[in-house]
Amino acid sequence: MNLADDVDVLVIGAGPAGALAAAYARRQGLSVRVLERQQFPRFSIGESLLPACMNLLAEAGMVEAVEQFGFQYKNGAQIARGERHVDFEFADKTTDGYSHTFEVTRADFDQLLIREAEKQGAEVHFLEEITAVDFSAQPRVFSQDVQRRKTEHRARFVVDASGFGRVLPRLLDLDAPSDFPVRAALFTHVEDHISDPAYDRNKIRVGIHPQNRQVWYWLIPFSHGRASIGVVASDEFLRLNGADADKRLWEMINQEPGMKRLLGDARQLFPAREIRGYAAKVHRLHGKGFALLGNAGEFLDPVFSSGVTIAMKSAQLAMKLVGRQLAGETIDWDAEYAKPLMLGIDTFRGYVETWYEGGLQDVMFSSVQPPRLRAMMCSVLAGYAWDAQNPYVGHSGRRLRTLAQLVRANGTAAVF
């Protein structure tokens, strides 16, 4: 077995959380090694960013590269139900910060970020699979490459940014049952050939199934006339067992009038793919010598595109603490990492729960919304789920349920 040089920080995974963690470490003068199981570029779902990501990218020294790459500009979201739709403009928010972001092909975006981390001095190794870890003393991580050569890595701290690979939760038995029911997503990419002049490519489109409000669709426009399309529903509703995935996807697309109209001339670019049971949770987000970032810790649901934002925010919060700890400070990881991170996660949780309950949809489509209320909701939809000055951050589920009751009783959200 080879013994690699010791580093200050070892990062598991080279996705957005791992790339930002590496950059934050380097900007504090720490040595950092990133180990990634796959070879980049590689396909990943989760293509719609939120404006709050831009602030985190700027802090990591990466925002200029993202701005210049040529990704599809995004300034808001459109929620569609039948022939009605409501638009949320990210500029109409209460929280300071970026009001735009991008729709990204993740193969390009993730490779761009990890290359930016390399430019800042991060050491990156692809095709290295983590096989074991030891946190009994100095953290040790054991990896194996495609030639089955084994390497021992010693670090002062380890962060797990392995996403749905969930390396440390798996190896350390940290997984916990998710609070969310099992749902599945069926999706592909298309050349969209959308000719409708009213269609706004600067917004993600979220469509609601006409008969089942727990079923929703995404239409994420990319630059160069392509798009990501998909549907999220229960396994029972998708009825995929034994069914042709492509056929079932287009059957589902054609059940939503707006998607059917917009994608009438679309050309599918690869066979439909499916992910199911993606909601994830852990017993704890940190331990002696390690912290979990992004999806390696908790993943809720794709409906509000919160995954990459949570991943980047976790990297920011964790790496500031890692730098302080390695400088000799004593860190309360519960108070300074887990609790602050969960503020935003629980905010998104309230939005996700009330979306599937139907209450948030009723609020969004209510005939009268005070501008201040709409702006506070828009801030969270833009990813600013850690703004404690916003009443719809933190106890969002309780407040949104109260709003939904008012809407159903009075037809408006005039009281909040």
N, C-alpha and C positions, 0 to 999 in steps of 0.2 A: 504493500500500500504506500502511495506517495503521501508525503506530508507537505502541504502547501505553507507558504509564508503566513505568519499570523497577521490578522487585520483587526482594525478597531470594530468595524461593523460588517457582518455578513448578511446579505439580503437574499432571501429565497424568492425567486420570481422576478421577471424583467418587464412586467406589464406596467400600467400607469402608476400604481402604488409603489412598485419596486424602483422604477426609474426616478420618481420624485424623492423617494427615501434616499437613494444613492446621491442625488444632487444635493439634497439638504445636508447630508453627511459631509460631502466634499466641501460645501460652502462653510462648514465649521472646522475645516482642516483635518477631518478624520479620514483614515484610509478605509476603503470600502470595496468589497468584492460581491458581485451579483452572480448567482447561479440560476440558470434557467433550463428547464427540462426540454423545451422545444427549440427549434431553429427559427429565427425570425427572418423575414416576415412570415406571419402565420395568421390564419383567419381567427377572428373572435367576434362574438356578438356584443352588443352594448355600445351602439354607435352614436347616440345622441347625447352630446355634452350639455352641461348647464353653465350659465355665465359665472357662477361662483368658482368653477374650475379655472377660469382665466386668472383670477387673483392668485390662486395657488401656483399656477404655471409661472406667473410673473415673479413670484417670490423665489421660485426654483431656478430662475434665469432661462426659462424655456419659451416664454410666451411669444417672443419675436419669431422664433422658428416656426411655431404653429401658425401665427398670423400670415406668414409668407408662403406657406406650403401650397395653398390653393384649395383648401377644404371648403365645403359648402357653408356659407354664412348662415347663422341662425339668430333670429331676434325675438322668437316667441314660440307659442304653441297654439294650435287650433284643436278644439274639442268639438266633435261632430256627433249629433244624434238625429238620425233621420235626415230631414232637409234643413235642420237648424244647426248652426255652429256658433261657438263663442271663441273669440281670439284673445289670447293673453299676450300683451306686448311687454317684454322684459324691462323695457325702459320705464314702465309704469309701476315701479316698485318703491318700497320705503327704505330699503337698505342701500347704503353706498356701495359702489363697486361696479364692475363691468356689467353692462346690460346686453351684451351679445356674446355669442360663442360660435361653435361650429358643429356641423354634422360630419362625422369622420368615418372613413373606412379604417377599421381598427388595425388591420395589417400595416397600413402606412403610418397611422398615428402612433402605435406602440413602438414601431421601429424608430420613428423620428425621436421619440422621447428618450429611449435607451441610448441612442447615438448621442443625443445632447448630454446625457449623463456621462458617457464615455469621454466626451470633449472636456468635461469638467474634472476628469481624472479618475472616474470609477473604472474598476477592473471588471469586465463582463465575460462570463463563460456560458456559451450555449451548449445544449445537448448534455447537460449534467443533471442527472436525476438524484435526488436526495434519498438515501436508503436508511439512514439512522441518525439519531441525534443523542447527545449526552449533555445534560445540564447539571450534573452532580457537582461539578467544580467549574473550571473555565469552560464556557460553551464550546462544544465540539460538534461539527456537522460532517457527515460522511456522504460522499457522492460517488457516482459511477457514470462514466461516459459511455458512448455507443460501442467502444471497443472493450467494454467491461473492465476498464482500468479504474481502480478505486483510489480515492483521495480523501485524506482527513484535513479538514479546515478548522482552525482554531481562531476564535474571535472573542472580543470583549463583550459583544452584544449581537444578538440575532433578531432580525425582523422577518416575519413570514408574510410575503406579498404574493403568495402562490395562487391567489384567486380561488376558483372552484377546485383546483388541485388540493387545497386545504392540507398542506404537508404536516405542519405541527399539530393541528387538531387530530389528524389521523394517527400520527406517531405517538402523541402524548395523551390520547383518549380524552380530548377536550370537547368533542361534539355534543350538542344538546338538541333535543327535539325543537323544531321550529314551531312558532305560534300560528303559522299560516297553513291553510289546507294545500294539498298537493295540486299544483297547476302545471300545465304544459304550454310550451310555445312552439309554433310551427312557422317556419320562415324561409325566405330566400332573398336573393338580389335579382333585380330586373333592370333592363333598359326600359325606362318607364314610358317614353313617348307621350307624355302628358301634354295635351294641346289646349286644355281649358285656360283661357286668358285670366280667369278669376283665381286660378290656383297660385298660392303663394309659396314658392320654393324656400323662402327664408324661415319657414316654420315647420316643425314636426306636426303631423296630423294624427290625432288619436280619435278613432271612430268607435262608436258603441253599437253593439249588435241590436237590431230593432226589437227582438223578442226577449233577449236575455242580457240584462245590464251588467252581469258579471263577465261577459265576454267582450273583449275589446281588440282593436286592430291598431297597428302602427304603420305609418307611411313616412319613412325618413328619407328625404331627398339628398342625394350626393351631388357633387359637381359632375360635369360631363354627362348629364342626362341619365344617370343611374339612380337607383333607390333601393333601400331595404324595406321589405314588406313582411308583415307577420300578423299572427293572431294568437291571443292568449285565452285559454279556457281550461276547464276541468278535463281530465282524461275522458270522462263519460261524454262530455259534449263534443269533443273532437272525434271520438270514436275511431281511433287510429289502428286498433288491433286488426291486423290483416288487411287494412286498407292501403291503397296507393297514396303515399304522402303528397305527391304533387297534385293528384286529383282532388284529394281532400282539402288541400290548401286553397285551391281555386274555387271549390264549392263553397268554402267558408268566405272567401273574398267576395264572391258574387252575392252573398246574403246581406252585405252592407252596401246600401245604394251608392254612397259616395265613392267607396273603393271600387265598386264595379264600374262606375262611370269613368273615373280617372284612369283606371288601369286596363281599359278595354283594348288598347293596342300594345300593352307591355309584352316584352320578350324575356322569358326567364333565363337566368344566366347559369344557374347550377341547380341540381336536384334539391327539393325542399329538405330542410333539416329540422330536427326536433330536439328540444331539451325539456326535461320534466323534473319535477321535484327539486327545483333549484333553490328554494328558500333554505337558509342555513343559519345556524346559531351555535354559540359555544358557551361553556360553563364560565369561562373567564377569558379576558382579552390579553392577559399578560402573565408572566411568571418570572422566576429567577433567571435573568439573562436573556429574556425574549419578550417580544410583543407581536400581536397579530394585527395585520393591516387589512382594510378593505374586505373583500369577499372571503378571505381566510378566516375572518371573524364572524361577520354577520352579513347576510344578503336578504333583502325583503322581497322585492317584486320589481319588475321592469317598468311598471306603468308610468312613473314620473322620472325615469332616467336618472335615478339617484345613485346608481352603483359606482360610477367612476368618480363622482363628486365625493362620496363617502370614502372611497379608496384614497383619493388625493388628500382629503382632510385628515384622515388617519395618519398618513405619512408625515404631514406637517406637524401634527400634535406630538406624535411619537418621537420624531427625530430631534425636536427641540429638547425633549426630556433626555434622550440618549446622550446628546452632547453635554448636557449639564451633569448627568450621572457619571459619564466617563471623565469629567473634569473634577470629580470628587464630591459632588453634592449628593445628598440623600433625597430620593424622589419618592413621593407617595403616588404610585401608579394608578391606584383606584381614584384618588381625588383629582389628579392632574391629567390623566389620560382616559380611563374608562368612563368616568362620569361626564366629562366634557364631550367626548365622542358620542356617547349615548344620547346626549341632548338632541343632536341633529338626527341621529338614527330614529329616536322615538318620535321626533317631529314628522319625519317621513312616514313612520309607521302609522300615525294617526291619519295622515292623508290617504295612505293605501287602504287602511281598514274602512274608512268612511266612503272611499270610492267604490269598493266592492259591496258595501252595504247599500249604496245608492244615494245616501244623503249628500255626499260631496257633489255628485252629479246634479242633484236638485238645486244645490246652492249655485253651482256654476251656471245653470240655465234659468235661474230665477229672473223675473222681469225687471226687478229693481235691485241694484247693488250699490250701496254708498261707495264713492270712489276710494275712500280710505280703506274700507274693508277689502275691496278688490286689489288694492295696491299691496296690502299686507299678505294676502294670499299669493299674489304674483311674486313677492319676494321669496317665498318658500319654493314656488314652482321654478324660480330661477336658481335655486340651490342654496339660498342664504338661510339654511335651516339651523344655524348656530347664532343667529341674531337675537339675543335674549331680550332686546327692546321690543320685539314683535310679539304681540299677544298670541299669534298663531304659531309660535315656536314653543316647544316644550309640551304643553297640555293641548296639543292640536286636536286630538281625537275628541276630547270632551267639548271643546269650543265648537268644532265643526258639527258635532251631533246636535248641539243646542241650536246652531244656525239652521240646520236641516229641519228641526222641529218647527222653528218659526216660519220657514219657507212653506212647509206643508200646511201650517195652520193659517197663514196670512197671504201666501203667494209672493212674499218678498223677503229679502234679508235686510230689512230696514233697521232692525235692532241688533246690536252686537256688543 
